[in-house]
């Protein structure tokens, strides 16, 4: 499974060449803020600063956690669809291999 992210122009994600719906602009900003430190933990405070600067919304942590949850779902949903399609097409072994790649 190949995951690609585009940050110049429109912020987007592709899973095996297929676009993943990573949400509205602010949620895409959260994705971009995370991608600044690939493979590293990013603190909540750093994310809030990167996404909202000195004007965070009133319930910023809840908003941020909602965005993160939807991003996880978007990035996990596409591989699940691929696995199901492989399995239904008679490719149980390919579906299992896809699952192991994702895991």
PyMOL commands that place a pseudoatom at each C-alpha (Angstrom):
pseudoatom trace, name=CA, resn=UNK, resi=1, chain=A, elem=C, hetatm=0, pos=[0.000, 0.000, 0.000]
pseudoatom trace, name=CA, resn=UNK, resi=2, chain=A, elem=C, hetatm=0, pos=[1.413, 3.353, -1.067]
pseudoatom trace, name=CA, resn=UNK, resi=3, chain=A, elem=C, hetatm=0, pos=[0.282, 6.501, 0.733]
pseudoatom trace, name=CA, resn=UNK, resi=4, chain=A, elem=C, hetatm=0, pos=[1.121, 9.833, -0.867]
pseudoatom trace, name=CA, resn=UNK, resi=5, chain=A, elem=C, hetatm=0, pos=[0.480, 13.318, 0.473]
pseudoatom trace, name=CA, resn=UNK, resi=6, chain=A, elem=C, hetatm=0, pos=[0.445, 16.581, -1.478]
pseudoatom trace, name=CA, resn=UNK, resi=7, chain=A, elem=C, hetatm=0, pos=[1.052, 19.797, 0.412]
pseudoatom trace, name=CA, resn=UNK, resi=8, chain=A, elem=C, hetatm=0, pos=[1.758, 22.286, -2.369]
pseudoatom trace, name=CA, resn=UNK, resi=9, chain=A, elem=C, hetatm=0, pos=[-1.466, 23.706, -3.710]
pseudoatom trace, name=CA, resn=UNK, resi=10, chain=A, elem=C, hetatm=0, pos=[-4.354, 21.585, -2.469]
pseudoatom trace, name=CA, resn=UNK, resi=11, chain=A, elem=C, hetatm=0, pos=[-3.591, 19.458, 0.577]
pseudoatom trace, name=CA, resn=UNK, resi=12, chain=A, elem=C, hetatm=0, pos=[-4.578, 15.902, -0.318]
pseudoatom trace, name=CA, resn=UNK, resi=13, chain=A, elem=C, hetatm=0, pos=[-3.851, 12.250, 0.328]
pseudoatom trace, name=CA, resn=UNK, resi=14, chain=A, elem=C, hetatm=0, pos=[-3.781, 9.311, -2.080]
pseudoatom trace, name=CA, resn=UNK, resi=15, chain=A, elem=C, hetatm=0, pos=[-3.862, 5.635, -1.182]
pseudoatom trace, name=CA, resn=UNK, resi=16, chain=A, elem=C, hetatm=0, pos=[-2.507, 3.463, -4.004]
pseudoatom trace, name=CA, resn=UNK, resi=17, chain=A, elem=C, hetatm=0, pos=[-3.212, 6.341, -6.373]
pseudoatom trace, name=CA, resn=UNK, resi=18, chain=A, elem=C, hetatm=0, pos=[-6.818, 6.786, -5.236]
pseudoatom trace, name=CA, resn=UNK, resi=19, chain=A, elem=C, hetatm=0, pos=[-7.802, 10.041, -3.524]
pseudoatom trace, name=CA, resn=UNK, resi=20, chain=A, elem=C, hetatm=0, pos=[-8.764, 9.840, 0.145]
pseudoatom trace, name=CA, resn=UNK, resi=21, chain=A, elem=C, hetatm=0, pos=[-11.286, 12.357, 1.445]
pseudoatom trace, name=CA, resn=UNK, resi=22, chain=A, elem=C, hetatm=0, pos=[-9.331, 14.158, 4.147]
pseudoatom trace, name=CA, resn=UNK, resi=23, chain=A, elem=C, hetatm=0, pos=[-12.079, 16.657, 4.842]
pseudoatom trace, name=CA, resn=UNK, resi=24, chain=A, elem=C, hetatm=0, pos=[-12.497, 20.399, 4.753]
pseudoatom trace, name=CA, resn=UNK, resi=25, chain=A, elem=C, hetatm=0, pos=[-9.704, 22.970, 4.697]
pseudoatom trace, name=CA, resn=UNK, resi=26, chain=A, elem=C, hetatm=0, pos=[-9.128, 23.264, 8.458]
pseudoatom trace, name=CA, resn=UNK, resi=27, chain=A, elem=C, hetatm=0, pos=[-8.957, 19.480, 8.793]
pseudoatom trace, name=CA, resn=UNK, resi=28, chain=A, elem=C, hetatm=0, pos=[-6.491, 19.416, 5.882]
pseudoatom trace, name=CA, resn=UNK, resi=29, chain=A, elem=C, hetatm=0, pos=[-4.436, 21.992, 7.782]
pseudoatom trace, name=CA, resn=UNK, resi=30, chain=A, elem=C, hetatm=0, pos=[-4.255, 19.547, 10.705]
pseudoatom trace, name=CA, resn=UNK, resi=31, chain=A, elem=C, hetatm=0, pos=[-2.951, 16.900, 8.299]
pseudoatom trace, name=CA, resn=UNK, resi=32, chain=A, elem=C, hetatm=0, pos=[-0.329, 19.315, 6.959]
pseudoatom trace, name=CA, resn=UNK, resi=33, chain=A, elem=C, hetatm=0, pos=[0.666, 20.272, 10.512]
pseudoatom trace, name=CA, resn=UNK, resi=34, chain=A, elem=C, hetatm=0, pos=[1.222, 16.597, 11.312]
pseudoatom trace, name=CA, resn=UNK, resi=35, chain=A, elem=C, hetatm=0, pos=[3.215, 16.017, 8.134]
pseudoatom trace, name=CA, resn=UNK, resi=36, chain=A, elem=C, hetatm=0, pos=[5.721, 18.705, 9.121]
pseudoatom trace, name=CA, resn=UNK, resi=37, chain=A, elem=C, hetatm=0, pos=[7.109, 16.184, 11.617]
pseudoatom trace, name=CA, resn=UNK, resi=38, chain=A, elem=C, hetatm=0, pos=[6.684, 12.863, 9.812]
pseudoatom trace, name=CA, resn=UNK, resi=39, chain=A, elem=C, hetatm=0, pos=[7.178, 9.818, 12.058]
pseudoatom trace, name=CA, resn=UNK, resi=40, chain=A, elem=C, hetatm=0, pos=[7.424, 11.971, 15.183]
pseudoatom trace, name=CA, resn=UNK, resi=41, chain=A, elem=C, hetatm=0, pos=[4.941, 12.697, 17.938]
pseudoatom trace, name=CA, resn=UNK, resi=42, chain=A, elem=C, hetatm=0, pos=[3.477, 16.192, 17.716]
pseudoatom trace, name=CA, resn=UNK, resi=43, chain=A, elem=C, hetatm=0, pos=[2.076, 17.766, 20.872]
pseudoatom trace, name=CA, resn=UNK, resi=44, chain=A, elem=C, hetatm=0, pos=[-1.453, 19.087, 21.040]
pseudoatom trace, name=CA, resn=UNK, resi=45, chain=A, elem=C, hetatm=0, pos=[-0.093, 22.562, 21.789]
pseudoatom trace, name=CA, resn=UNK, resi=46, chain=A, elem=C, hetatm=0, pos=[2.116, 22.461, 18.683]
pseudoatom trace, name=CA, resn=UNK, resi=47, chain=A, elem=C, hetatm=0, pos=[-0.811, 21.365, 16.504]
pseudoatom trace, name=CA, resn=UNK, resi=48, chain=A, elem=C, hetatm=0, pos=[-3.061, 24.081, 17.918]
pseudoatom trace, name=CA, resn=UNK, resi=49, chain=A, elem=C, hetatm=0, pos=[-0.382, 26.696, 17.286]
pseudoatom trace, name=CA, resn=UNK, resi=50, chain=A, elem=C, hetatm=0, pos=[0.267, 25.486, 13.732]
pseudoatom trace, name=CA, resn=UNK, resi=51, chain=A, elem=C, hetatm=0, pos=[-3.396, 25.282, 12.760]
pseudoatom trace, name=CA, resn=UNK, resi=52, chain=A, elem=C, hetatm=0, pos=[-4.993, 28.226, 14.609]
pseudoatom trace, name=CA, resn=UNK, resi=53, chain=A, elem=C, hetatm=0, pos=[-2.064, 30.403, 15.704]
pseudoatom trace, name=CA, resn=UNK, resi=54, chain=A, elem=C, hetatm=0, pos=[-3.149, 32.863, 18.374]
pseudoatom trace, name=CA, resn=UNK, resi=55, chain=A, elem=C, hetatm=0, pos=[-6.879, 32.498, 17.509]
pseudoatom trace, name=CA, resn=UNK, resi=56, chain=A, elem=C, hetatm=0, pos=[-7.921, 28.982, 18.568]
pseudoatom trace, name=CA, resn=UNK, resi=57, chain=A, elem=C, hetatm=0, pos=[-11.642, 28.198, 18.888]
pseudoatom trace, name=CA, resn=UNK, resi=58, chain=A, elem=C, hetatm=0, pos=[-13.228, 27.997, 22.336]
pseudoatom trace, name=CA, resn=UNK, resi=59, chain=A, elem=C, hetatm=0, pos=[-13.166, 24.175, 22.558]
pseudoatom trace, name=CA, resn=UNK, resi=60, chain=A, elem=C, hetatm=0, pos=[-9.955, 23.697, 20.608]
pseudoatom trace, name=CA, resn=UNK, resi=61, chain=A, elem=C, hetatm=0, pos=[-8.976, 20.287, 22.033]
pseudoatom trace, name=CA, resn=UNK, resi=62, chain=A, elem=C, hetatm=0, pos=[-12.364, 18.755, 21.244]
pseudoatom trace, name=CA, resn=UNK, resi=63, chain=A, elem=C, hetatm=0, pos=[-12.283, 20.256, 17.758]
pseudoatom trace, name=CA, resn=UNK, resi=64, chain=A, elem=C, hetatm=0, pos=[-8.751, 18.993, 17.167]
pseudoatom trace, name=CA, resn=UNK, resi=65, chain=A, elem=C, hetatm=0, pos=[-9.560, 15.487, 18.441]
pseudoatom trace, name=CA, resn=UNK, resi=66, chain=A, elem=C, hetatm=0, pos=[-12.584, 15.377, 16.124]
pseudoatom trace, name=CA, resn=UNK, resi=67, chain=A, elem=C, hetatm=0, pos=[-10.438, 16.337, 13.140]
pseudoatom trace, name=CA, resn=UNK, resi=68, chain=A, elem=C, hetatm=0, pos=[-7.818, 13.721, 14.056]
pseudoatom trace, name=CA, resn=UNK, resi=69, chain=A, elem=C, hetatm=0, pos=[-10.480, 11.035, 14.402]
pseudoatom trace, name=CA, resn=UNK, resi=70, chain=A, elem=C, hetatm=0, pos=[-11.959, 11.839, 10.980]
pseudoatom trace, name=CA, resn=UNK, resi=71, chain=A, elem=C, hetatm=0, pos=[-8.491, 11.867, 9.392]
pseudoatom trace, name=CA, resn=UNK, resi=72, chain=A, elem=C, hetatm=0, pos=[-7.756, 8.415, 10.837]
pseudoatom trace, name=CA, resn=UNK, resi=73, chain=A, elem=C, hetatm=0, pos=[-11.053, 7.120, 9.492]
pseudoatom trace, name=CA, resn=UNK, resi=74, chain=A, elem=C, hetatm=0, pos=[-10.428, 8.579, 6.035]
pseudoatom trace, name=CA, resn=UNK, resi=75, chain=A, elem=C, hetatm=0, pos=[-6.965, 7.068, 5.821]
pseudoatom trace, name=CA, resn=UNK, resi=76, chain=A, elem=C, hetatm=0, pos=[-8.150, 3.662, 7.103]
pseudoatom trace, name=CA, resn=UNK, resi=77, chain=A, elem=C, hetatm=0, pos=[-11.353, 3.447, 5.078]
pseudoatom trace, name=CA, resn=UNK, resi=78, chain=A, elem=C, hetatm=0, pos=[-9.793, 3.321, 1.602]
pseudoatom trace, name=CA, resn=UNK, resi=79, chain=A, elem=C, hetatm=0, pos=[-7.583, 0.269, 2.368]
pseudoatom trace, name=CA, resn=UNK, resi=80, chain=A, elem=C, hetatm=0, pos=[-10.607, -1.505, 3.859]
pseudoatom trace, name=CA, resn=UNK, resi=81, chain=A, elem=C, hetatm=0, pos=[-12.511, -0.971, 0.610]
pseudoatom trace, name=CA, resn=UNK, resi=82, chain=A, elem=C, hetatm=0, pos=[-9.549, -2.323, -1.360]
pseudoatom trace, name=CA, resn=UNK, resi=83, chain=A, elem=C, hetatm=0, pos=[-9.326, -5.409, 0.890]
pseudoatom trace, name=CA, resn=UNK, resi=84, chain=A, elem=C, hetatm=0, pos=[-13.045, -6.084, 0.502]
pseudoatom trace, name=CA, resn=UNK, resi=85, chain=A, elem=C, hetatm=0, pos=[-12.881, -5.686, -3.284]
pseudoatom trace, name=CA, resn=UNK, resi=86, chain=A, elem=C, hetatm=0, pos=[-9.930, -8.079, -3.485]
pseudoatom trace, name=CA, resn=UNK, resi=87, chain=A, elem=C, hetatm=0, pos=[-11.722, -10.642, -1.330]
pseudoatom trace, name=CA, resn=UNK, resi=88, chain=A, elem=C, hetatm=0, pos=[-14.985, -10.422, -3.305]
pseudoatom trace, name=CA, resn=UNK, resi=89, chain=A, elem=C, hetatm=0, pos=[-13.062, -10.806, -6.567]
pseudoatom trace, name=CA, resn=UNK, resi=90, chain=A, elem=C, hetatm=0, pos=[-11.756, -14.161, -5.330]
pseudoatom trace, name=CA, resn=UNK, resi=91, chain=A, elem=C, hetatm=0, pos=[-8.414, -12.821, -4.155]
pseudoatom trace, name=CA, resn=UNK, resi=92, chain=A, elem=C, hetatm=0, pos=[-8.507, -13.890, -0.504]
pseudoatom trace, name=CA, resn=UNK, resi=93, chain=A, elem=C, hetatm=0, pos=[-4.718, -14.216, -0.412]
pseudoatom trace, name=CA, resn=UNK, resi=94, chain=A, elem=C, hetatm=0, pos=[-4.291, -10.731, -1.920]
pseudoatom trace, name=CA, resn=UNK, resi=95, chain=A, elem=C, hetatm=0, pos=[-6.810, -9.314, 0.579]
pseudoatom trace, name=CA, resn=UNK, resi=96, chain=A, elem=C, hetatm=0, pos=[-4.879, -10.896, 3.439]
pseudoatom trace, name=CA, resn=UNK, resi=97, chain=A, elem=C, hetatm=0, pos=[-1.600, -9.524, 2.078]
pseudoatom trace, name=CA, resn=UNK, resi=98, chain=A, elem=C, hetatm=0, pos=[-3.182, -6.053, 1.855]
pseudoatom trace, name=CA, resn=UNK, resi=99, chain=A, elem=C, hetatm=0, pos=[-4.359, -6.391, 5.463]
pseudoatom trace, name=CA, resn=UNK, resi=100, chain=A, elem=C, hetatm=0, pos=[-0.862, -7.318, 6.637]
pseudoatom trace, name=CA, resn=UNK, resi=101, chain=A, elem=C, hetatm=0, pos=[0.627, -4.350, 4.759]
pseudoatom trace, name=CA, resn=UNK, resi=102, chain=A, elem=C, hetatm=0, pos=[-1.829, -2.007, 6.453]
pseudoatom trace, name=CA, resn=UNK, resi=103, chain=A, elem=C, hetatm=0, pos=[-1.334, -3.500, 9.894]
for i in range(1, 103): cmd.bond("trace and resi %d" % i, "trace and resi %d" % (i + 1))
show_as sticks, trace
zoom trace
